[in-house]
């Protein structure tokens, strides 16, 4: 079947037996009770999913298979002469559970390069949109157009055993991930560069080839893409893009349909658009203050003004984290090596010193610290990728690694269709009345 595919099957069989044993012995054990507030307010904090690839800790940040981002930057293989981890290595880690060797990462790179050819009808679908269409609209449509290539959909239609689902999902996953950079770059060059497309270079790694097709052959930008595509890849299973992919997959939709669903969620302003909002907030501040490098006091005054107007300071706060996002720290360390004198980058750093005390003093914000979005836009701007509407597409290419690795596990472990119970407000009122009467 192929080295990685064989290795995954061994791991999945072992874990499937372990899960079966856990459920037989402890299946009725309660994890937690659900409050009415949680039911009404986005199911926040309800433990109801199993996602093997990553876990978000409120104090430690994201851990991929138990490894923190600093550990990944140290342990995962790197490109020749590079210092940032290759996303291929993170995908291998999330899928298999082991830190890959250099040879194993090169195998993933070579596999994706071989599968990267995009059928012409996908480009035809993209070209059917007006150029004014949002990049995420074009990206999602292109993913749906790729669905004609689904091996899982064809095999399911012909009739296959449940035990075989995972293998076809794996094949679709590898092909889809391989083709995403080409599709994303095509949309970018079509919309922003007069349709002057750049052919892929099969000798480059996944991230470097993506950068090349976008039109950025600077080695420093290639390093940024390796870091960006690694740290945005996964964030456990409850975020919208991950959960949407898992949910649609539970109905046995193929990986193309599942990932398209995840991307429509990522396109929402409360999920994948935050990095755009951060950089626009900074640009509006600089325009209003008539300077490209405001002082800390000017930044503080502008933050107070933003809060007084009833608005939020974008890039600060997180639903789970209660400390500075390690992904922010990784980007800050990158910037200190590659572009420490950039005015916008320095403004991001000054905000990091100024914003948390102000936000904490309001008494309304549990986490006044920056998240990943607080820094990424400034780095992209520095290298000339200034088209903010495209930033979410970059996020989407990265997020494919985590959600599709998880989808392989969903099918390998035989997870059922997801169907939580819902209630009505009338039911809630009756429930409260009964409990009050008993009390």
N, C-alpha and C positions, 0 to 999 in steps of 0.2 A: 504493500500500500504506500510505502514511503516512510522514511525514518521518523519524521515528526508525527505523522498520522498513527504509525504503529505504537510509538511511545505514548501518545495521548490515550490510545485504547487501553493500554496496560494500566495507566493511572486511573482512567475512568472506571474500569472494572473493579479496581481495588476500592475506590471511594464509594461506588454504588453498593458494594457489600457492607461497607462501614455504615452508610446511611441507613440501609435496611435494618441493621442491627440496632442502631440508635432508635429508630422508630418502633421496633418491636418491644424494646425495653422501656423507652421513655416517651412514646408518642403522645401520651395524655398529659405530659408535664406542661404546665402553663408558664409561658415566658413573662407575660405581663397582662394587666387589665387595661381595657381601652376606655378612655373618658369621652363624654359627649363633646368636649372641646376638640379632642383629636378627630372625632368623627366629622365634625363640622368644619374644622380648620385645616383641611388638606392632609389628614392622616399623619400629621407631623409626629415623628418619633415612634410610630407604631412599628414594632418588629414583626414583619410578616413576609419577608423575602429571604432567600438564600442566594448569595452571589459569591462565587468562589474566588474571583479574580482580585478583589481589593476590599479594604475595610477602612472606613473613616472614623478616626478617633478624635474626640472633641479637643484633646490636649496634645496629641502627637501628630495630627494631620493624617493625610492619606498614606496607607501602607499597601503596597502591591505584593501580595503573597507574603506578607509579613515584613517586607523591606521598605524602609523610609526612602524618600527622594534623595537625601544625601547618600544613603547606602547604595541606591541604584546608580547614582552618578559615579560612584567609586567602582562598583562591581560589574556592571554591564559592559560588554565589549564596545569598543569605540572604532570609528573609522580610522584609517591610516593617517596619523598626524593630527587627529582630532582629540578633543578632551571631553566631549559630551556623549552620552550613551546613544546607541543606535536604537530607534523604536522597534526594529525587528527583534532585538533582544528582549525588550519589555513584552512584546506579544508572545514570544516563546515562554517567558516566565509566567505570564498570566494563563497561558494555555496548559502548560505542562506542570508548572509549580516548582521548577528547578532553574537556577541561574545558568544560562546557556554558555557554552564555550564559544570562542571566536569562530570555529568551524561551523557550529550549529547556526549561528547568526548569519554567516555567509550563505548557508544553505537556504535560509528563509529569504534573504535578499535575492538569490538566484531564482528561487521559485516564483517570487513575485514579479521579477523581471520577465520571466518566460510567459507569465499569464497576463501581462499588462496591456495586450492589444485590445482596443475598444472597437466593437463593431460599428460600422458606418451609420447604421440606423439610429444609434444613440446620439451621434453628432447631428443627425437630421432633426431629431427631437429638440435638441438645444437650439438649433438654428431656426426652428419654427416660432420661438419666442421673440418678442420685441427685445431689443438690447436694453431697454429700460427696465425689463423684468428684474426683480431682485435676484442676486446670485444664488440665494438659498432656494428660491423657487425653481430656477434652472437646475440646480444641483439635485434636488429631490426628484424632479421629473426625469433627469438622466439616469438616476438610480433605478427608478421604476422601469425605464426603457431597457435597462440591462437585464430585467427579470426574465426576458426571453431566453437567457442563457442558463437559467437555474437547473442544475442537475437534480436537486431535491424535488422540485415541482414535477419534473418529468418522471422521475423514479416513483414518486408517490402516485401519480396518475396511472402508472403501469402496475402498481401493487407491490409493495415491499413490506417486510417485517418491521415492527417497531424497533427491533434491535439494530436495524440497518440505518435508521434515520440519521444518527449522528455522523456517519461517514459522508453522506451526501451534503449535510449542512456544513461539514468541515470543508469539502471541496468548494462549495459556493462561497464560503467565508474567505478562503485563500484567493479565489479569483476576484471577488469584489474588492477586497483590500488592495490587491495588485493594481486595479484599474482606477481607483478613486483619484490618485494624484493627476493622472492624465485628464480625467473629466474636469476636475477642479481647475487645473491650469488652462484648459480649453475655454472654460467659462470666463476666466480672468482675462485672457488675451482677447477674447471676442468682445467683451464688454468694455474693457479699459484700454486696449492696445490695438484698436482698429482691425481686429481679427488677424493680426500677424502672429501666427502660431509657431511654436518651437517644438520640434520633434524630440521624443525622449532619447536619453542616452543610457543604454542598457548596461554600461560599465559602471554607472554610479549606483550608490546605495539608494534606498527608497526615498529618504528625505532630500538628499542632494539632487536626485533626479527631479523631484518635485520643484525644488528651488530653481533648477535649470529650466524647466518647462515654463515656470512663471516668468523667467527672464532675469533671474538673479544668480549669477555665477560666482559671486563673491564668496570665498571660503568661510568668512565670518558669518555670512547670512545662512550658509549651509549648516553651520554649527547651531545657529539659532533655531533653524527648522528641526534639527535633531532633538534639541532640548524641548522646543514647543510641542512637537508631536508626541514626545514621551510624557510630559507632565500633564497634558490635557486628555490622555487616553482613557482614563477611567476614574470614577469617584463613587465607588460601591453601587448598589443596585437601585436605590430609591430616587435618584434624580430623574427628571422627566425623560431625557433621551434614553437612558439605560432602562428605565422601567417600561417605557413605551415599546422598545425593542423586545424586551422580555415578554410583555403582555401579548403583543401580536404574535410572537413566536409560540406562545402557549397554545394558540389555536392551530398550530402546525403550518402557519404561513412560512414561505421560504425566506432565507436571509435577506434577499433584495427587498421584499415587501416589509419585513421587520425593520430593516435599517432605514428605509424611507420613512416609516412611521416615527422612528426615533429622531430623524432629521426635521420633521415637521414640528416636533416638540422643541428641538434645539433652537429653531428659528424664532421661538417666542421671546418677547422682550424680557421676561423674568428668568430666562435660562441662558441662552447663548449670545444675547446681544449686549451683555454687560460691558464687555471690553470696549465696544464702540461708545457706550455712554460715558465711560471714564475719560477717554481721550477727548470727546466732545466737550465734556465739562471743563477740562483743563484748557482747551482751546478757547472756549467762551470766556473763561476767567482771564486768560492772557489778553484777549481782544478788548475786554472791558477795562482792564488795567493798563492797556497799551504798553505791554512789555512781554517779551518771550521768556523772561526768567523772573517771576515775581519773588519778592522776599518772603520769608517765613511769616512775618506779620501780615503782609498782604494776603497770603494764603489763608491764614487764620481768620482774617476779617471776611474773606469771601466764603469760607465755610460757615461762619455765623450767619451771613446773609442768606446762604442756601437753606439753612435750617429754619431761619425766621420765615422764609417764604413757604414753609411746609414741604420742602423737597428733601430728598435723601442725597447723601454724598456718595456717588457711585464708586464701587470698588472696595467699600468698607462694610464689614459685617458678613456673617455667614450663618446659614441655618443650623449648622452643626458645630463648626470649629469655634473654639474659645481662645485662640491664640493667633499669631501671625501665620498665615497660610504658608507652609513650606514651599509651595510652588511660587509664591511671591519672592521668597528668599532666594530660591534658585535663580530666578530671573534677575534679581538685584545683583547677585554674585556674577552672573554672566555680564551684565552691563558694566560692572566695575572693571572687568578685564577688557571689554571690547569697545565701550563707548562712554567712558566716565565723564566726558566733557559736554555731552549732548544736553542742551538746555531743558528739553522736555523731560529727559531722564532725571536730571537734577531736581526738577520740580516734583517729580514722583517721589524722590527721596525726601525732599523737604516736607511734602504732605505726610509722609510716613512718620516724621517727627512731630508734626503739628496736629494732625487730625485725631489720633486716638484719645488724647486727654480731653479735647473739646467734646467728642462724641460720648465719652464715658461720663462727663460731667452732666450730660442731659438726663442721666438716670433711666433712659428709655432703651438703651442699646446694650444687649448682652455681650456682644462681641464688637468692640470698637476697632479691631485690627484689620489690616488690608487682606483681601483675598487675591486669587491669581489674576483677576481682571484688572487690578490696580496698576499692573506693570506692563502687561503684554502689548498693549496698543502703542506705548511709547517706544518700545523696541522695534516694532514693525515700522513705525514712522521713521525711525532713525535710518533704516536701510532703504527707505524709499517706497515701501509698500504702504501707500497713503490712503488707499481706497477702503474706507472703514466698513462699508457694507459687505466687503468680501471676508472680513475677519472671521465671521461665523462659519464660513465654508472651511477655513483652515481648522477651526475647532472641530468641525464635523469629520474631516479626514482623520484627525487624531482619534476622536471618540470611537471610530469604527473598530480600532484595535481592542478596546475593552469590551464593548457591547457584543461584538461578534465572537470573541473568545468565550464570553459568558453564554452566548447562544449555543455554542458547541457543547458546553457543559450541561445546559438545560436538556438537550436532546440525548446526550450520553447518559444522563442520570434519570431520564424518563419522567421529567417533571410534567404534571398534568396541566390542563387548561386552567387559567387563573380566573376564579369566580368568587370574589368576596361578597359578603352579605351586605345589603343596604337596607336602610329603614326610612320612614317618613317622619316629618316633624310632628304629625298627628300621633304617630306611634310614640315618639319621644314624650309628648305632653301626657299621654295616658300612662306611660311608664313612670314619669315623675309623680303623677297624682297617686298612683298605686303605692309607690314607695313612701310618699308623705303620709298616706292614710295608715300604713303599717306602723310608721314611726309614731 
